[in-house]
Amino acid sequence: MQNALFPGFRQFRIPVDDSVSIAGVVGGAGPPLLLLHGHPQTHAIWHKLAPALQQHFTVVACDLRGYGDSSKPAGAPDHMNYSKRTMAADMLAVMRALGFDDFRVMAHDRGARVAHRLMADHPQAVRRAVLLDIAPTLAMYEGTGEAFARAYWHWFFLIQPAPLPERLIEADPAAYLRDVMGRRSAGLAPFDARALAEYARCLALPGTAHGICEDYRAAAGIDLEHDRADRDAGRRIDTPLLALWGAQGVVQRCFDPLLEWRKLATRVEGEALDCGHYIPEEAPDALLARALPFLLGTQPA
C-alpha cells in the first residue's frame, strides 16, 4: 500500500528514544519538508500532494507516536509522553537522524498542534510552517461553546479515563473511522479507497486506540499547561506561518483562526479554502497553489 500511495518513496523506522520509534516515508530532493497528519489518519493523507512536493523538496511524511505504524507506548499518568512537546521532540529527532537540522513543516489537525509546539520549543529548527484547519489548542478549549462541543464531540469522548473510549473504538475500529471522517462536511467522497484502507488497517493495530486517546488526554491537560506558560511568559512564535482552514469546516464556523494565531505569532498570513476539514485530500490543488509559494519562499511571509 505504501508503494502504491507513495511511489518512489523509501519507508523508514527511526528510534527516537529507548522505547519509541517513528515510522514514515521519505522521497524527493531539495530542502527538507516535514509533513504531519491528523486524527484518525496517518501520513497517507499526503499521497495526493506527494508527487508535486517531491519535485521541490525532500519530503518526510511521518506517523505521529500512537498513530499509524509508529510506536504506541502506554500513557503516563500525566500523559506527558503524548504531549505535543514530546511529539515535537520525536519529529526533531527524526529529522536530525535523516541529516536535517532545520526544515519546513506542513501539518494538518493533530499534526499541526505538534508543529505549533515545534515552533515554540525549537524555533531554530523550523524555517516556515503551514498549519491546516486548526486554531490554537488553548484558544479552542477556552472558547468551547455548544456548537463546537457538538461538532467536535470526539475531543470530549477520547479524554475520558481509560479504558472506556479505547474499548468502544476497539469494538469496531472501521465504524469509528467512518463515523468520525464521514460525518464531516464532505462525507467520505474525497478519500481514495487505498488511503481509507490504510487508515482502517492502522486504527485496528494493537495500541492505536490507546495512543489516540492519550494524544487527546494530553491536549486537555499537560498541553494546556505548556500553552498557558508560554502565554504567561509573553513568548511569541517568530517563524513565518501560513494558517489555512476549510470554509465549510467547524474551525471556520466557531473560531477566527487568523486572529487567534496572530495572538501567538508575529508573522502570520492565512485564509479559508473552499473545502471542509480534510484539506490535503479534499482540495489538494488549492492547497498546493497557496502553500507551495510560501514554503519555497517566493511569497513574502
C-alpha positions as CSV (number, residue, x, y, z in Angstrom):
1,M,0.0,0.0,0.0
2,Q,2.8,2.4,0.8
3,N,4.4,1.8,-2.6
4,A,1.0,2.4,-4.3
5,L,0.3,5.7,-2.4
6,F,3.9,7.0,-2.4
7,P,5.7,5.6,-5.5
8,G,9.5,6.2,-5.4
9,F,9.5,6.9,-1.6
10,R,11.5,5.0,0.9
11,Q,10.0,3.7,4.1
12,F,11.8,4.2,7.4
13,R,11.5,3.5,11.1
14,I,13.7,5.7,13.3
15,P,14.1,5.2,17.1
16,V,13.7,8.5,19.0
17,D,14.2,7.1,22.5
18,D,14.7,3.7,24.2
19,S,11.1,2.6,23.7
20,V,9.6,4.7,20.8
21,S,10.3,4.7,17.0
22,I,8.7,6.8,14.4
23,A,7.6,5.3,11.0
24,G,7.2,7.2,7.8
25,V,8.4,7.7,4.2
26,V,11.0,9.9,2.6
27,G,11.4,10.9,-1.1
28,G,12.3,13.7,-3.5
29,A,15.2,16.1,-3.5
30,G,15.8,19.6,-2.3
31,P,15.3,21.4,1.1
32,P,13.6,19.2,3.7
33,L,9.8,19.4,4.3
34,L,8.2,17.6,7.2
35,L,4.6,16.5,6.8
36,L,2.4,15.7,9.8
37,H,-1.1,14.2,9.8
38,G,-4.2,14.4,12.0
39,H,-6.8,12.2,13.6
40,P,-7.7,9.4,12.9
41,Q,-5.3,9.2,10.0
42,T,-1.7,8.5,9.1
43,H,0.9,10.0,6.8
44,A,-1.2,8.6,3.9
45,I,-3.2,11.9,4.0
46,W,-0.4,13.4,1.9
47,H,-0.5,11.0,-1.0
48,K,-2.2,13.4,-3.4
49,L,0.4,16.1,-2.7
50,A,3.5,14.0,-2.6
51,P,4.1,13.9,-6.4
52,A,4.2,17.7,-6.7
53,L,6.0,18.3,-3.4
54,Q,8.8,15.9,-4.1
55,Q,9.8,17.9,-7.2
56,H,10.8,20.8,-4.9
57,F,11.6,19.2,-1.5
58,T,13.0,16.2,0.2
59,V,9.6,15.2,1.6
60,V,9.5,13.4,5.0
61,A,6.0,12.2,6.0
62,C,5.7,10.7,9.5
63,D,3.2,8.9,11.6
64,L,2.8,10.6,15.0
65,R,3.5,8.4,18.0
66,G,0.3,6.5,18.8
67,Y,-0.7,6.5,15.2
68,G,0.0,4.5,12.0
69,D,3.0,2.2,12.2
70,S,4.8,4.4,14.8
71,S,5.2,3.1,18.4
72,K,2.2,3.2,20.8
73,P,3.6,3.3,24.3
74,A,1.3,3.1,27.4
75,G,0.3,6.6,28.5
76,A,2.0,8.1,31.6
77,P,-0.2,9.2,34.5
78,D,0.2,12.8,33.5
79,H,0.1,12.0,29.7
80,M,3.4,13.8,29.2
81,N,4.7,11.1,26.9
82,Y,1.9,12.0,24.5
83,S,2.2,15.8,25.0
84,K,2.8,17.9,21.9
85,R,6.2,18.8,23.5
86,T,7.2,15.1,23.4
87,M,5.7,14.6,19.9
88,A,7.6,17.6,18.6
89,A,10.8,16.2,20.1
90,D,10.1,12.9,18.2
91,M,9.9,14.8,14.9
92,L,13.1,16.8,15.7
93,A,14.9,13.5,16.3
94,V,13.6,12.0,13.1
95,M,14.7,15.0,11.0
96,R,18.2,15.1,12.6
97,A,18.6,11.3,12.1
98,L,17.9,12.0,8.4
99,G,20.5,14.7,8.4
100,F,18.4,17.8,8.7
101,D,18.9,20.4,11.4
102,D,16.3,22.8,10.1
103,F,13.3,22.2,7.8
104,R,9.9,23.4,6.7
105,V,6.7,21.9,8.1
106,M,3.2,21.4,6.7
107,A,0.8,19.8,9.1
108,H,-2.9,19.1,9.5
109,D,-5.1,18.8,12.5
110,R,-3.3,17.0,15.4
111,G,0.0,17.2,13.5
112,A,-0.5,21.0,13.3
113,R,-0.6,21.1,17.1
114,V,2.7,19.2,17.1
115,A,4.0,21.8,14.6
116,H,2.9,24.6,16.9
117,R,5.0,23.1,19.7
118,L,7.9,22.6,17.4
119,M,7.9,26.3,16.6
120,A,7.5,27.2,20.2
121,D,10.2,24.9,21.6
122,H,12.6,24.7,18.7
123,P,12.4,27.9,16.8
124,Q,15.8,27.4,15.2
125,A,14.7,24.2,13.6
126,V,11.5,25.4,11.7
127,R,12.1,27.7,8.7
128,R,8.5,28.1,7.7
129,A,5.2,26.4,8.7
130,V,1.8,25.8,7.1
131,L,-0.9,24.8,9.6
132,L,-4.1,23.3,8.3
133,D,-7.6,23.7,9.8
134,I,-6.8,24.4,13.5
135,A,-6.9,27.3,15.8
136,P,-4.5,27.1,18.8
137,T,-5.5,24.4,21.3
138,L,-5.8,26.7,24.2
139,A,-8.0,29.1,22.3
140,M,-10.3,26.3,21.2
141,Y,-10.7,24.9,24.7
142,E,-11.2,28.3,26.3
143,G,-13.7,29.2,23.5
144,T,-15.7,26.0,23.6
145,G,-19.4,26.5,23.2
146,E,-22.3,24.2,22.4
147,A,-21.8,24.3,18.6
148,F,-18.2,23.3,18.9
149,A,-18.8,20.7,21.5
150,R,-21.5,19.0,19.4
151,A,-19.3,19.1,16.2
152,Y,-16.1,18.0,17.9
153,W,-17.7,15.5,20.3
154,H,-14.6,13.3,19.9
155,W,-12.5,15.8,21.8
156,F,-14.5,15.1,24.9
157,F,-15.1,11.4,24.3
158,L,-11.5,10.5,23.8
159,I,-10.3,12.2,27.0
160,Q,-12.5,10.0,29.2
161,P,-10.4,7.8,31.6
162,A,-9.1,4.6,30.2
163,P,-10.2,2.1,29.2
164,L,-13.7,3.3,28.3
165,P,-13.1,5.1,24.9
166,E,-10.4,2.5,24.0
167,R,-12.8,-0.3,24.5
168,L,-15.5,1.3,22.4
169,I,-13.1,2.1,19.5
170,E,-11.6,-1.3,19.5
171,A,-15.0,-2.9,19.3
172,D,-15.3,-1.7,15.7
173,P,-12.4,0.5,14.5
174,A,-13.7,0.7,10.9
175,A,-17.0,2.0,12.1
176,Y,-15.3,4.7,14.3
177,L,-13.3,5.7,11.3
178,R,-16.4,6.0,9.1
179,D,-18.3,7.9,11.7
180,V,-15.6,10.4,12.5
181,M,-14.5,11.1,8.9
182,G,-17.8,10.5,7.1
183,R,-19.8,12.9,9.2
184,R,-17.7,15.9,8.2
185,S,-18.9,18.3,5.5
186,A,-17.7,16.3,2.5
187,G,-18.5,12.8,3.7
188,L,-16.2,10.0,2.5
189,A,-16.3,11.0,-1.1
190,P,-12.9,12.8,-1.2
191,F,-10.9,9.8,0.1
192,D,-9.0,7.4,-2.1
193,A,-10.1,3.8,-1.2
194,R,-6.5,2.8,-0.7
195,A,-6.0,5.6,1.8
196,L,-9.2,4.7,3.7
197,A,-7.9,1.1,3.8
198,E,-4.6,2.2,5.2
199,Y,-6.4,4.3,7.9
200,A,-8.6,1.3,8.8
201,R,-5.6,-1.0,9.0
202,C,-3.7,1.3,11.3
203,L,-6.7,2.1,13.5
204,A,-7.1,-1.7,14.2
205,L,-3.5,-2.2,15.2
206,P,-3.0,-3.1,18.9
207,G,-2.4,0.1,20.9
208,T,-3.7,2.6,18.4
209,A,-7.0,3.3,20.2
210,H,-5.0,4.0,23.4
211,G,-2.4,6.1,21.6
212,I,-5.1,8.3,20.0
213,C,-6.9,8.7,23.4
214,E,-3.6,9.6,25.1
215,D,-3.0,12.3,22.4
216,Y,-6.3,13.9,23.3
217,R,-5.9,13.4,27.0
218,A,-2.5,15.3,26.8
219,A,-4.2,18.0,24.8
220,A,-6.8,18.6,27.5
221,G,-4.2,18.6,30.3
222,I,-0.4,18.9,30.0
223,D,-0.5,20.7,26.6
224,L,-2.7,23.4,28.1
225,E,-0.2,23.9,30.9
226,H,2.6,24.4,28.3
227,D,0.5,26.8,26.3
228,R,-0.5,28.8,29.3
229,A,3.1,29.0,30.4
230,D,4.1,30.4,27.0
231,R,1.2,33.0,27.2
232,D,2.0,34.0,30.8
233,A,5.7,34.5,29.9
234,G,4.8,36.5,26.8
235,R,6.7,34.1,24.5
236,R,5.7,34.5,20.8
237,I,6.4,32.5,17.7
238,D,8.6,34.3,15.1
239,T,8.5,31.5,12.5
240,P,6.8,32.6,9.2
241,L,3.4,31.0,9.5
242,L,0.6,30.3,7.0
243,A,-2.7,29.3,8.5
244,L,-5.3,27.7,6.1
245,W,-8.6,26.3,7.0
246,G,-11.7,24.9,5.4
247,A,-14.6,27.3,4.6
248,Q,-17.1,24.5,5.2
249,G,-15.4,23.3,8.5
250,V,-16.1,23.7,12.2
251,V,-13.0,25.8,12.8
252,Q,-14.3,28.4,10.4
253,R,-17.8,28.3,12.0
254,C,-16.7,28.5,15.6
255,F,-13.4,30.5,15.7
256,D,-11.4,33.2,13.9
257,P,-8.2,31.2,13.2
258,L,-6.2,34.2,11.8
259,L,-7.0,36.3,14.8
260,E,-6.1,33.5,17.2
261,W,-2.7,32.8,15.5
262,R,-1.8,36.4,15.5
263,K,-2.2,36.5,19.2
264,L,0.7,33.9,19.4
265,A,2.9,34.6,16.4
266,T,4.4,37.7,14.9
267,R,4.4,36.8,11.2
268,V,1.1,35.2,10.2
269,E,-0.9,35.0,6.9
270,G,-3.8,32.9,6.1
271,E,-7.3,32.4,4.7
272,A,-10.1,29.8,4.2
273,L,-10.0,27.4,1.3
274,D,-13.2,26.2,-0.4
275,C,-13.4,22.8,1.3
276,G,-14.0,21.1,4.6
277,H,-11.7,19.8,7.3
278,Y,-9.5,17.3,5.3
279,I,-7.8,19.9,3.1
280,P,-5.0,17.7,1.8
281,E,-7.5,15.2,0.4
282,E,-10.4,17.5,-0.3
283,A,-8.6,20.3,-2.0
284,P,-5.0,19.3,-2.9
285,D,-4.7,21.6,-5.9
286,A,-5.9,24.7,-4.0
287,L,-3.6,23.8,-1.1
288,L,-0.6,23.5,-3.4
289,A,-1.4,26.7,-5.1
290,R,-1.5,28.6,-1.8
291,A,1.2,26.7,0.2
292,L,3.9,25.9,-2.3
293,P,5.0,29.6,-3.0
294,F,5.0,30.2,0.7
295,L,7.1,27.1,1.5
296,L,9.5,27.9,-1.3
297,G,9.9,31.4,0.0
298,T,8.8,33.0,-3.3
299,Q,5.9,34.7,-1.4
300,P,6.5,37.1,1.4
301,A,6.0,35.7,4.9
